[in-house]
Amino acid sequence: MVKKNCGCVNMTLYGLPCAYILSMKICNKRLIRLGEMDPSWQRLRIGEEENEDGFSVMDECIGIEERIKKAPYKMKLHTMKIMHQLAFP
């Protein structure tokens, strides 16, 4: 018994089974199937490290800097504040 048009936050935003579906599965002692989740969760790998050699965000930083140069002054200040928070949490 699955609610086809579930509008809960977990299902609509995160692609995860909602509390209703989980409670029905628990009551009926059924497993949560991988196909019941959004494909992005199916590709998730926990505990596997990616190779970080050569990792760089310089191209992105250059792109951001070029875009900021064209922005209004107040937007430049706002963007700088956000970037500062990201760089120095």
MARVO-59269 format. One record per residue: residue in one letter; chain; z negated, x negated, y of N, C-alpha, C, CB in turn. Coordinates in steps of 0.02 Angstrom, whole numbers, plus 32768, in hexadecimal, padded with zeros to 4 digits. Each point is the difference from the previous one (the first is absolute). Glycine has a CB too. Example, Ala and Ser with C-alpha at 12.3 -4.5 7.8 and 13.67 -1.06 7.14 Angstrom:
BEGIN
{residuo A | cadena A | n.c3 7E7A | n.c1 7D6C | n.c2 7EE4 | ca.c3 8000 | ca.c1 802D | ca.c2 803B | c.c3 8000 | c.c1 7FD3 | c.c2 803C | cb.c3 7FC2 | cb.c1 805F | cb.c2 7FC5}
{residuo S | cadena A | n.c3 8062 | n.c1 7FB3 | n.c2 8070 | ca.c3 7FFD | ca.c1 7FD6 | ca.c2 803B | c.c3 7FDB | c.c1 8027 | c.c2 8037 | cb.c3 806C | cb.c1 7FC5 | cb.c2 7FE0}
This chain:
BEGIN
{residuo M | cadena A | n.c3 8000 | n.c1 7FD5 | n.c2 7FC5 | ca.c3 8000 | ca.c1 802B | ca.c2 803B | c.c3 8000 | c.c1 7FD3 | c.c2 803E | cb.c3 7FC2 | cb.c1 805E | cb.c2 7FC2}
{residuo V | cadena A | n.c3 8076 | n.c1 7F9D | n.c2 8060 | ca.c3 8007 | ca.c1 7FD5 | ca.c2 803A | c.c3 8018 | c.c1 8029 | c.c2 803B | cb.c3 8018 | cb.c1 7F9C | cb.c2 7FB7}
{residuo K | cadena A | n.c3 7FC8 | n.c1 805B | n.c2 8082 | ca.c3 8016 | ca.c1 8020 | ca.c2 803E | c.c3 803F | c.c1 7FDC | c.c2 8017 | cb.c3 7F89 | cb.c1 8021 | cb.c2 8020}
{residuo K | cadena A | n.c3 80B0 | n.c1 8002 | n.c2 7FE0 | ca.c3 803F | ca.c1 7FE1 | ca.c2 8012 | c.c3 8005 | c.c1 7FF1 | c.c2 804B | cb.c3 8035 | cb.c1 803B | cb.c2 7FA0}
{residuo N | cadena A | n.c3 7FB2 | n.c1 7FF1 | n.c2 808A | ca.c3 8006 | ca.c1 7FF8 | ca.c2 8048 | c.c3 7FBD | c.c1 7FED | c.c2 801F | cb.c3 805E | cb.c1 8053 | cb.c2 8001}
{residuo C | cadena A | n.c3 7F85 | n.c1 7F79 | n.c2 7FE5 | ca.c3 7FC0 | ca.c1 7FEA | ca.c2 801A | c.c3 8009 | c.c1 7FE1 | c.c2 8045 | cb.c3 7FD6 | cb.c1 7FEB | cb.c2 7F8B}
{residuo G | cadena A | n.c3 8001 | n.c1 8029 | n.c2 80A4 | ca.c3 8006 | ca.c1 7FE6 | ca.c2 8044 | c.c3 7FC6 | c.c1 7FD4 | c.c2 8013 | cb.c3 803F | cb.c1 8064 | cb.c2 801D}
{residuo C | cadena A | n.c3 7F9D | n.c1 7F82 | n.c2 7FB3 | ca.c3 7FC6 | ca.c1 7FD7 | ca.c2 8011 | c.c3 8016 | c.c1 7FBC | c.c2 801A | cb.c3 7FBB | cb.c1 803B | cb.c2 7FA8}
{residuo V | cadena A | n.c3 8019 | n.c1 7FA3 | n.c2 807A | ca.c3 800F | ca.c1 7FC0 | ca.c2 801F | c.c3 8014 | c.c1 7FCB | c.c2 7FCD | cb.c3 7FB0 | cb.c1 801D | cb.c2 805B}
{residuo N | cadena A | n.c3 802B | n.c1 7FDF | n.c2 7F6E | ca.c3 8010 | ca.c1 7FCD | ca.c2 7FCD | c.c3 8047 | c.c1 8007 | c.c2 7FE7 | cb.c3 7F89 | cb.c1 7FFE | cb.c2 7FDF}
{residuo M | cadena A | n.c3 808D | n.c1 803F | n.c2 8013 | ca.c3 8042 | ca.c1 800A | ca.c2 7FE4 | c.c3 8036 | c.c1 7FF6 | c.c2 8036 | cb.c3 7FD0 | cb.c1 8050 | cb.c2 7FAC}
{residuo T | cadena A | n.c3 8027 | n.c1 7FCD | n.c2 808F | ca.c3 8034 | ca.c1 7FFD | ca.c2 8032 | c.c3 8006 | c.c1 7FBB | c.c2 8022 | cb.c3 7FEE | cb.c1 8079 | cb.c2 8012}
{residuo L | cadena A | n.c3 7FDA | n.c1 7F66 | n.c2 7FFB | ca.c3 8003 | ca.c1 7FC0 | ca.c2 8023 | c.c3 8003 | c.c1 7FC4 | c.c2 7FD2 | cb.c3 7FC2 | cb.c1 8036 | cb.c2 805B}
{residuo Y | cadena A | n.c3 8019 | n.c1 7FCD | n.c2 7F6E | ca.c3 7FF8 | ca.c1 7FC5 | ca.c2 7FD6 | c.c3 8024 | c.c1 8004 | c.c2 7FBE | cb.c3 7F94 | cb.c1 7FF0 | cb.c2 8036}
{residuo G | cadena A | n.c3 8085 | n.c1 804C | n.c2 7FB8 | ca.c3 8023 | ca.c1 8007 | ca.c2 7FC1 | c.c3 7FD3 | c.c1 7FFA | c.c2 7FC3 | cb.c3 8063 | cb.c1 7FD3 | cb.c2 8038}
{residuo L | cadena A | n.c3 7F5D | n.c1 803D | n.c2 7FD1 | ca.c3 7FCF | ca.c1 7FFD | ca.c2 7FC9 | c.c3 7FEB | c.c1 8046 | c.c2 7FED | cb.c3 7FD7 | cb.c1 7F90 | cb.c2 8028}
{residuo P | cadena A | n.c3 8016 | n.c1 807B | n.c2 7F99 | ca.c3 7FE9 | ca.c1 8042 | ca.c2 7FEC | c.c3 7FC4 | c.c1 8017 | c.c2 802A | cb.c3 8029 | cb.c1 7FE9 | cb.c2 7F8C}
{residuo C | cadena A | n.c3 7FD7 | n.c1 8057 | n.c2 8086 | ca.c3 7FCA | ca.c1 801A | ca.c2 8029 | c.c3 7FC3 | c.c1 8012 | c.c2 7FD7 | cb.c3 8055 | cb.c1 802C | cb.c2 8050}
{residuo A | cadena A | n.c3 7F76 | n.c1 7FE7 | n.c2 7FD1 | ca.c3 7FC1 | ca.c1 8011 | ca.c2 7FDF | c.c3 800A | c.c1 803A | c.c2 7FCF | cb.c3 7FC1 | cb.c1 7FD8 | cb.c2 8065}
{residuo Y | cadena A | n.c3 8069 | n.c1 8058 | n.c2 7FAC | ca.c3 800C | ca.c1 8038 | ca.c2 7FD4 | c.c3 801F | c.c1 7FE8 | c.c2 7FBE | cb.c3 8010 | cb.c1 804C | cb.c2 8063}
{residuo I | cadena A | n.c3 8024 | n.c1 7F8C | n.c2 7FA1 | ca.c3 8021 | ca.c1 7FE6 | ca.c2 7FC4 | c.c3 7FD0 | c.c1 7FD5 | c.c2 7FD8 | cb.c3 806E | cb.c1 8003 | cb.c2 803B}
{residuo L | cadena A | n.c3 7F6D | n.c1 7FD1 | n.c2 7FE7 | ca.c3 7FD0 | ca.c1 7FD5 | ca.c2 7FDC | c.c3 7FCA | c.c1 8029 | c.c2 7FDD | cb.c3 8016 | cb.c1 7FA6 | cb.c2 8054}
{residuo S | cadena A | n.c3 7FD0 | n.c1 808E | n.c2 7FCE | ca.c3 7FCC | ca.c1 8029 | ca.c2 7FE0 | c.c3 801B | c.c1 8024 | c.c2 7FC3 | cb.c3 7FC9 | cb.c1 800E | cb.c2 8070}
{residuo M | cadena A | n.c3 8075 | n.c1 800A | n.c2 7F94 | ca.c3 801E | ca.c1 8022 | ca.c2 7FC7 | c.c3 800A | c.c1 7FD0 | c.c2 7FC5 | cb.c3 803A | cb.c1 8050 | cb.c2 804E}
{residuo K | cadena A | n.c3 7FDA | n.c1 7F73 | n.c2 7FC2 | ca.c3 8009 | ca.c1 7FCE | ca.c2 7FCB | c.c3 7FBD | c.c1 7FEE | c.c2 7FE0 | cb.c3 8065 | cb.c1 7FD3 | cb.c2 803D}
{residuo I | cadena A | n.c3 7F68 | n.c1 8025 | n.c2 7FEB | ca.c3 7FBE | ca.c1 7FF0 | ca.c2 7FE5 | c.c3 7FE6 | c.c1 8039 | c.c2 7FD4 | cb.c3 7FE7 | cb.c1 7FB9 | cb.c2 8066}
{residuo C | cadena A | n.c3 801F | n.c1 8084 | n.c2 7FB2 | ca.c3 7FE9 | ca.c1 803A | ca.c2 7FD9 | c.c3 8026 | c.c1 8006 | c.c2 7FBE | cb.c3 7FE3 | cb.c1 803B | cb.c2 806A}
{residuo N | cadena A | n.c3 805D | n.c1 7FB5 | n.c2 7F97 | ca.c3 8029 | ca.c1 8006 | ca.c2 7FC3 | c.c3 8006 | c.c1 7FBF | c.c2 7FDA | cb.c3 8040 | cb.c1 8059 | cb.c2 8039}
{residuo K | cadena A | n.c3 7F9B | n.c1 7F74 | n.c2 7FDD | ca.c3 8000 | ca.c1 7FBE | ca.c2 7FDF | c.c3 8047 | c.c1 7FE4 | c.c2 7FF8 | cb.c3 7F96 | cb.c1 8020 | cb.c2 7FC4}
{residuo R | cadena A | n.c3 808F | n.c1 7FE3 | n.c2 8073 | ca.c3 8044 | ca.c1 7FE6 | ca.c2 8000 | c.c3 8005 | c.c1 7FC1 | c.c2 802A | cb.c3 802D | cb.c1 8075 | cb.c2 7FEF}
{residuo L | cadena A | n.c3 8004 | n.c1 7F62 | n.c2 8003 | ca.c3 800C | ca.c1 7FC2 | ca.c2 8025 | c.c3 8029 | c.c1 800D | c.c2 803E | cb.c3 7FF9 | cb.c1 7FC0 | cb.c2 7F96}
{residuo I | cadena A | n.c3 7FFF | n.c1 8014 | n.c2 809B | ca.c3 802B | ca.c1 8002 | ca.c2 803B | c.c3 803E | c.c1 7FD7 | c.c2 7FEE | cb.c3 7F9D | cb.c1 800D | cb.c2 8053}
{residuo R | cadena A | n.c3 809C | n.c1 8013 | n.c2 7FAF | ca.c3 803E | ca.c1 7FDE | ca.c2 7FED | c.c3 801C | c.c1 7FDA | c.c2 803C | cb.c3 8017 | cb.c1 8058 | cb.c2 7FA9}
{residuo L | cadena A | n.c3 8009 | n.c1 7F70 | n.c2 8049 | ca.c3 801D | ca.c1 7FD7 | ca.c2 8035 | c.c3 8034 | c.c1 8027 | c.c2 8027 | cb.c3 7FEA | cb.c1 7F9A | cb.c2 7FBB}
{residuo G | cadena A | n.c3 803B | n.c1 8091 | n.c2 8024 | ca.c3 8034 | ca.c1 8027 | ca.c2 8021 | c.c3 7FE5 | c.c1 8033 | c.c2 8031 | cb.c3 8043 | cb.c1 7FF0 | cb.c2 7F9C}
{residuo E | cadena A | n.c3 7F7C | n.c1 801C | n.c2 8064 | ca.c3 7FE2 | ca.c1 8030 | ca.c2 802E | c.c3 7FEE | c.c1 7FDF | c.c2 8043 | cb.c3 7FD4 | cb.c1 803F | cb.c2 7F9E}
{residuo M | cadena A | n.c3 8039 | n.c1 7F81 | n.c2 8067 | ca.c3 7FF2 | ca.c1 7FDC | ca.c2 803E | c.c3 8041 | c.c1 7FEA | c.c2 8021 | cb.c3 7F91 | cb.c1 7FD9 | cb.c2 7FD2}
{residuo D | cadena A | n.c3 806B | n.c1 801A | n.c2 806E | ca.c3 8039 | ca.c1 7FE8 | ca.c2 8025 | c.c3 8018 | c.c1 7FBE | c.c2 7FE2 | cb.c3 7FD7 | cb.c1 803A | cb.c2 806A}
{residuo P | cadena A | n.c3 806B | n.c1 7FBA | n.c2 7F94 | ca.c3 801A | ca.c1 7FC1 | ca.c2 7FE3 | c.c3 7FE3 | c.c1 7FC0 | c.c2 801E | cb.c3 8067 | cb.c1 803F | cb.c2 7FE8}
{residuo S | cadena A | n.c3 7F83 | n.c1 7FC4 | n.c2 8057 | ca.c3 7FE4 | ca.c1 7FC4 | ca.c2 801F | c.c3 7FC1 | c.c1 7FE9 | c.c2 7FDB | cb.c3 802F | cb.c1 8023 | cb.c2 806F}
{residuo W | cadena A | n.c3 7FA9 | n.c1 800D | n.c2 7F76 | ca.c3 7FC5 | ca.c1 7FEE | ca.c2 7FDA | c.c3 8012 | c.c1 7FE5 | c.c2 7FBC | cb.c3 7FC0 | cb.c1 8058 | cb.c2 803D}
{residuo Q | cadena A | n.c3 8079 | n.c1 7FBC | n.c2 7FA9 | ca.c3 8016 | ca.c1 7FE8 | ca.c2 7FBF | c.c3 8013 | c.c1 7FB7 | c.c2 8001 | cb.c3 8027 | cb.c1 8073 | cb.c2 7FE6}
{residuo R | cadena A | n.c3 7FED | n.c1 7F75 | n.c2 8054 | ca.c3 8014 | ca.c1 7FB9 | ca.c2 8007 | c.c3 7FC6 | c.c1 7FD3 | c.c2 8013 | cb.c3 8071 | cb.c1 8027 | cb.c2 8021}
{residuo L | cadena A | n.c3 7F56 | n.c1 7FF6 | n.c2 7FEE | ca.c3 7FC5 | ca.c1 7FDA | ca.c2 8015 | c.c3 7FE8 | c.c1 7FD3 | c.c2 7FC8 | cb.c3 7FE0 | cb.c1 805C | cb.c2 804F}
{residuo R | cadena A | n.c3 8014 | n.c1 7F65 | n.c2 7FC1 | ca.c3 7FE6 | ca.c1 7FCF | ca.c2 7FD0 | c.c3 7FBF | c.c1 7FE5 | c.c2 801B | cb.c3 8075 | cb.c1 7FE1 | cb.c2 7FD7}
{residuo I | cadena A | n.c3 7F56 | n.c1 8027 | n.c2 8003 | ca.c3 7FBE | ca.c1 7FE8 | ca.c2 8016 | c.c3 7FF1 | c.c1 7FC0 | c.c2 7FDA | cb.c3 7FD8 | cb.c1 8076 | cb.c2 8019}
{residuo G | cadena A | n.c3 8013 | n.c1 7F57 | n.c2 800C | ca.c3 7FED | ca.c1 7FC1 | ca.c2 7FE1 | c.c3 8038 | c.c1 7FCE | c.c2 7FFA | cb.c3 7FAC | cb.c1 803F | cb.c2 7FC4}
{residuo E | cadena A | n.c3 8090 | n.c1 7FD5 | n.c2 804E | ca.c3 8038 | ca.c1 7FD1 | ca.c2 7FFE | c.c3 800B | c.c1 7FE3 | c.c2 8045 | cb.c3 8035 | cb.c1 8040 | cb.c2 7FA0}
{residuo E | cadena A | n.c3 7FC6 | n.c1 7F80 | n.c2 8066 | ca.c3 800B | ca.c1 7FDF | ca.c2 803F | c.c3 804A | c.c1 7FF1 | c.c2 8009 | cb.c3 7F8C | cb.c1 7FCE | cb.c2 7FFC}
{residuo E | cadena A | n.c3 808C | n.c1 803E | n.c2 803F | ca.c3 8044 | ca.c1 7FED | ca.c2 8011 | c.c3 8000 | c.c1 7FB7 | c.c2 8015 | cb.c3 801E | cb.c1 8076 | cb.c2 8023}
{residuo N | cadena A | n.c3 8018 | n.c1 7F69 | n.c2 7FD5 | ca.c3 8006 | ca.c1 7FBB | ca.c2 8015 | c.c3 8005 | c.c1 7FFF | c.c2 804C | cb.c3 8039 | cb.c1 7FDE | cb.c2 7F93}
{residuo E | cadena A | n.c3 7F98 | n.c1 8000 | n.c2 808E | ca.c3 7FFE | ca.c1 8000 | ca.c2 8049 | c.c3 8023 | c.c1 7FC4 | c.c2 801E | cb.c3 7F96 | cb.c1 803F | cb.c2 7FF9}
{residuo D | cadena A | n.c3 8086 | n.c1 7F95 | n.c2 7FDF | ca.c3 8024 | ca.c1 7FC6 | ca.c2 801B | c.c3 803A | c.c1 8018 | c.c2 802B | cb.c3 7FDF | cb.c1 7FBA | cb.c2 7F9C}
{residuo G | cadena A | n.c3 8024 | n.c1 802B | n.c2 80A0 | ca.c3 8036 | ca.c1 8011 | ca.c2 802D | c.c3 7FF8 | c.c1 8043 | c.c2 8024 | cb.c3 8048 | cb.c1 7FBF | cb.c2 7FB7}
{residuo F | cadena A | n.c3 7F7D | n.c1 8061 | n.c2 8043 | ca.c3 7FF4 | ca.c1 803F | ca.c2 8022 | c.c3 7FFB | c.c1 7FF4 | c.c2 804B | cb.c3 7FC4 | cb.c1 802E | cb.c2 7F9B}
{residuo S | cadena A | n.c3 8062 | n.c1 7FF9 | n.c2 808B | ca.c3 8000 | ca.c1 7FF7 | ca.c2 8049 | c.c3 8010 | c.c1 8042 | c.c2 8021 | cb.c3 8022 | cb.c1 7F87 | cb.c2 7FF4}
{residuo V | cadena A | n.c3 7FBF | n.c1 8084 | n.c2 8046 | ca.c3 8010 | ca.c1 803A | ca.c2 8028 | c.c3 801E | c.c1 7FEC | c.c2 8043 | cb.c3 7FA2 | cb.c1 803F | cb.c2 7FC8}
{residuo M | cadena A | n.c3 8077 | n.c1 7F84 | n.c2 803B | ca.c3 801B | ca.c1 7FE6 | ca.c2 803F | c.c3 803B | c.c1 8029 | c.c2 8019 | cb.c3 7FDA | cb.c1 7F8E | cb.c2 7FDF}
{residuo D | cadena A | n.c3 8053 | n.c1 8087 | n.c2 7FF4 | ca.c3 803A | ca.c1 8029 | ca.c2 8015 | c.c3 7FE7 | c.c1 8042 | c.c2 801F | cb.c3 8047 | cb.c1 7FCD | cb.c2 7FA5}
{residuo E | cadena A | n.c3 7F87 | n.c1 8050 | n.c2 803D | ca.c3 7FE5 | ca.c1 803E | ca.c2 801A | c.c3 7FDE | c.c1 7FF5 | c.c2 8044 | cb.c3 7FF0 | cb.c1 802A | cb.c2 7F8B}
{residuo C | cadena A | n.c3 7FEB | n.c1 7F9F | n.c2 807B | ca.c3 7FE0 | ca.c1 7FF0 | ca.c2 8040 | c.c3 8033 | c.c1 7FF5 | c.c2 8038 | cb.c3 7FA1 | cb.c1 7FCC | cb.c2 7FC0}
{residuo I | cadena A | n.c3 8094 | n.c1 8012 | n.c2 8030 | ca.c3 8035 | ca.c1 7FF5 | ca.c2 8031 | c.c3 8020 | c.c1 8042 | c.c2 8014 | cb.c3 8016 | cb.c1 7F8E | cb.c2 7FD1}
{residuo G | cadena A | n.c3 7FF6 | n.c1 809D | n.c2 7FFF | ca.c3 801C | ca.c1 8042 | ca.c2 800E | c.c3 7FD2 | c.c1 802A | c.c2 802C | cb.c3 803C | cb.c1 7FFC | cb.c2 7F94}
{residuo I | cadena A | n.c3 7F83 | n.c1 8002 | n.c2 805D | ca.c3 7FCF | ca.c1 8024 | ca.c2 8028 | c.c3 7FFE | c.c1 7FE5 | c.c2 8047 | cb.c3 7FBD | cb.c1 8017 | cb.c2 7F99}
{residuo E | cadena A | n.c3 8043 | n.c1 7FA6 | n.c2 806D | ca.c3 7FFE | ca.c1 7FE2 | ca.c2 8043 | c.c3 803D | c.c1 8013 | c.c2 8029 | cb.c3 7FBF | cb.c1 7FA1 | cb.c2 7FD0}
{residuo E | cadena A | n.c3 807C | n.c1 8060 | n.c2 8011 | ca.c3 803D | ca.c1 8014 | ca.c2 8024 | c.c3 7FFC | c.c1 8049 | c.c2 8016 | cb.c3 8042 | cb.c1 7FAC | cb.c2 7FBE}
{residuo R | cadena A | n.c3 7FA4 | n.c1 807F | n.c2 8018 | ca.c3 7FFA | ca.c1 8046 | ca.c2 8011 | c.c3 7FCD | c.c1 800B | c.c2 8038 | cb.c3 8020 | cb.c1 801F | cb.c2 7F8B}
{residuo I | cadena A | n.c3 7FA9 | n.c1 7FBC | n.c2 8072 | ca.c3 7FCC | ca.c1 8006 | ca.c2 8034 | c.c3 801B | c.c1 7FEA | c.c2 8043 | cb.c3 7FA8 | cb.c1 7FED | cb.c2 7FAA}
{residuo K | cadena A | n.c3 8083 | n.c1 7FE1 | n.c2 8058 | ca.c3 801C | ca.c1 7FE8 | ca.c2 8040 | c.c3 8024 | c.c1 8038 | c.c2 8025 | cb.c3 800C | cb.c1 7F8E | cb.c2 7FCF}
{residuo K | cadena A | n.c3 8010 | n.c1 80A2 | n.c2 800C | ca.c3 8026 | ca.c1 8036 | ca.c2 801E | c.c3 7FD5 | c.c1 803D | c.c2 8010 | cb.c3 8064 | cb.c1 7FD8 | cb.c2 7FC2}
{residuo A | cadena A | n.c3 7F5D | n.c1 8027 | n.c2 802A | ca.c3 7FD4 | ca.c1 803A | ca.c2 8009 | c.c3 7FE2 | c.c1 8002 | c.c2 8046 | cb.c3 7FE6 | cb.c1 7FFD | cb.c2 7F86}
{residuo P | cadena A | n.c3 8004 | n.c1 803E | n.c2 8090 | ca.c3 7FDC | ca.c1 8005 | ca.c2 8040 | c.c3 7FBE | c.c1 7FD9 | c.c2 7FFD | cb.c3 8034 | cb.c1 8072 | cb.c2 8015}
{residuo Y | cadena A | n.c3 7FB3 | n.c1 7F7A | n.c2 8025 | ca.c3 7FC5 | ca.c1 7FD5 | ca.c2 8003 | c.c3 7FC4 | c.c1 801E | c.c2 7FDD | cb.c3 802B | cb.c1 7FD3 | cb.c2 806C}
{residuo K | cadena A | n.c3 7FC7 | n.c1 806E | n.c2 7F9F | ca.c3 7FC5 | ca.c1 801F | ca.c2 7FE1 | c.c3 8007 | c.c1 7FFF | c.c2 7FB4 | cb.c3 7FF0 | cb.c1 8049 | cb.c2 8065}
{residuo M | cadena A | n.c3 804C | n.c1 7FC1 | n.c2 7F81 | ca.c3 800A | ca.c1 7FFD | ca.c2 7FB8 | c.c3 7FF6 | c.c1 7FB9 | c.c2 7FE6 | cb.c3 8050 | cb.c1 8060 | cb.c2 8007}
{residuo K | cadena A | n.c3 7FC3 | n.c1 7F6F | n.c2 8021 | ca.c3 7FF5 | ca.c1 7FBA | ca.c2 7FED | c.c3 7FB5 | c.c1 7FF3 | c.c2 7FF8 | cb.c3 806A | cb.c1 7FDD | cb.c2 803C}
{residuo L | cadena A | n.c3 7F6E | n.c1 803B | n.c2 7FF4 | ca.c3 7FB7 | ca.c1 7FF6 | ca.c2 7FFD | c.c3 7FE3 | c.c1 8023 | c.c2 7FC3 | cb.c3 7FFC | cb.c1 7FF8 | cb.c2 807D}
{residuo H | cadena A | n.c3 801A | n.c1 8045 | n.c2 7F77 | ca.c3 7FE7 | ca.c1 8026 | ca.c2 7FC6 | c.c3 8012 | c.c1 7FDC | c.c2 7FBF | cb.c3 800A | cb.c1 806C | cb.c2 8041}
{residuo T | cadena A | n.c3 8034 | n.c1 7F7E | n.c2 7FB9 | ca.c3 8016 | ca.c1 7FDD | ca.c2 7FC4 | c.c3 7FDA | c.c1 7FBF | c.c2 7FF6 | cb.c3 8071 | cb.c1 8032 | cb.c2 800E}
{residuo M | cadena A | n.c3 7F83 | n.c1 7FAA | n.c2 8029 | ca.c3 7FDA | ca.c1 7FC2 | ca.c2 7FFB | c.c3 7FB9 | c.c1 800D | c.c2 7FE7 | cb.c3 8045 | cb.c1 7FCF | cb.c2 805D}
{residuo K | cadena A | n.c3 7F9C | n.c1 8067 | n.c2 7FBB | ca.c3 7FBC | ca.c1 8011 | ca.c2 7FEA | c.c3 8000 | c.c1 800F | c.c2 7FB5 | cb.c3 7FE6 | cb.c1 802F | cb.c2 8072}
{residuo I | cadena A | n.c3 804A | n.c1 7FF7 | n.c2 7F75 | ca.c3 8004 | ca.c1 800F | ca.c2 7FB9 | c.c3 800C | c.c1 7FC1 | c.c2 7FD7 | cb.c3 802B | cb.c1 8073 | cb.c2 801B}
{residuo M | cadena A | n.c3 8002 | n.c1 7F62 | n.c2 7FFC | ca.c3 800F | ca.c1 7FC3 | ca.c2 7FDB | c.c3 7FC2 | c.c1 7FD2 | c.c2 8000 | cb.c3 807A | cb.c1 800A | cb.c2 8020}
{residuo H | cadena A | n.c3 7F60 | n.c1 7FF5 | n.c2 8016 | ca.c3 7FC3 | ca.c1 7FD8 | ca.c2 8003 | c.c3 7FCE | c.c1 8018 | c.c2 7FCB | cb.c3 8013 | cb.c1 7FEB | cb.c2 807C}
{residuo Q | cadena A | n.c3 7FE6 | n.c1 8057 | n.c2 7F7F | ca.c3 7FD3 | ca.c1 801D | ca.c2 7FCE | c.c3 8017 | c.c1 7FEF | c.c2 7FBA | cb.c3 7FE5 | cb.c1 805D | cb.c2 804F}
{residuo L | cadena A | n.c3 805C | n.c1 7FA2 | n.c2 7FA6 | ca.c3 801B | ca.c1 7FEF | ca.c2 7FBE | c.c3 7FF4 | c.c1 7FB6 | c.c2 7FF0 | cb.c3 8056 | cb.c1 805A | cb.c2 800D}
{residuo A | cadena A | n.c3 7FB4 | n.c1 7F7B | n.c2 8024 | ca.c3 7FFA | ca.c1 7FB8 | ca.c2 7FF6 | c.c3 7FB6 | c.c1 7FE9 | c.c2 7FFC | cb.c3 806D | cb.c1 7FF1 | cb.c2 803C}
{residuo F | cadena A | n.c3 7F69 | n.c1 8030 | n.c2 7FEA | ca.c3 7FBA | ca.c1 7FEC | ca.c2 8004 | c.c3 7FD1 | c.c1 803C | c.c2 7FF4 | cb.c3 8020 | cb.c1 7FA4 | cb.c2 8050}
{residuo P | cadena A | n.c3 7FDC | n.c1 8075 | n.c2 7F72 | ca.c3 7FD8 | ca.c1 803C | ca.c2 7FF3 | c.c3 7FB6 | c.c1 7FF5 | c.c2 800B | cb.c3 8056 | cb.c1 8022 | cb.c2 7FAE}
